[in-house]
Amino acid sequence: MTKRITKAVIPAAGLGTRFLPATKAMPKEMLPVVDKPAIQYVVEEAVNAGLTDVLMITGRNKNALENHFDRVAELEASLEAKGDTAKLKKVNESTELADMHYVRQGDPLGLGHAVHRANMHVGDEPFAVLLGDDIIDARDELLTRMLDEQVKRDASIVALLEVDPDSIHLYGAAAVELTDDPDVVRITGLVEKPAKEVAPSNYAVIGRYVLKPEVFEILANTAPGKGGEIQLTDALMTMAGDVDGTGGVYGVVFRGRRYDTGDKLDYIKAVVQLASDRDDLGPELRPWLIEYAAGLQKD
């Protein structure tokens, strides 16, 4: 019987320079999306898919990440003394989410290098990688489908999103072959941030992966690419050729709601969209947004 995947790796060592000065002293992953830090949405997604063993790859000045998922005895005691059970519950939710582990990336040598740092923790079993910049709406299935496909095909799986061809230069683009499932394609090649004219498709790779452990050996032998960084894309290209029986790489096409918190404008959109859908905020926020948008049109 195939062992159920339980381990998730979340690279979180980036400097967040696009959000300076906000990220000068605070990790970008701790930027609030409504009333939760972005990283908590990602951990919740992993847990909801059954991935309760979470390894975070961190860097310098990322202690706030560990603190957020740890106990805060003084705060808990204060809330309990006040009888504020609602806030106490919210505080405890992040503490009790998952079995959290942390390892420093050390040298900032790219996503592939960060993933390789998980080698000792993951061991010889498939695992998921979730990038913190992408928030997948909890109402839309993605990660559970990817985990199912990994077991079914004994291959590595990446998440794909069909984007406007004019935007494909912002992503890694996948060359694909169709399968008997309209939502699953076999990946035959990957091109990092191609121009529209040379992109193999408008299938963009987004920040969710379910990888076989063979990726670690391939990453160990992957030469640094652009910027002197070890690229996960390069390792996936090797695996797509089913080298040494790695099973190849397949893509699950995601057609749900995704929020990009790694870009300032998209971050603002994510906050507005998620707040608008909330039962506690939406009823007042939505009419205000309509009124505000009407005023912009007049101007």
Secondary structure, 3 states (H helix, E strand, C coil): CCCCCCEEEEECCCCCHHHCCCCCCCCHHHCEECCEEHHHHHHHHHHHCCCCEEEEEECCCCHHHHHHCCCCHHHHHHHHHHCCHHHHHHHHHHHCCCEEEEEECCCCCCHHHHHHCCHHHHCCCCEEEECCCEEECCCCCCHHHHHHHHHHHCCEEEEEEECCHHHHHHCEEEEEEECCCCCEEEEEEEEECCCCCCCCCCEEEEEEEEECCHHHHHHHCCCCCHHHCCCHHHHHHHHHCCHHHCCCEEEEECCCCEEECCCHHHHHHHHHHHHHCCCCCHHHHHHHHHHHHHHHHHC
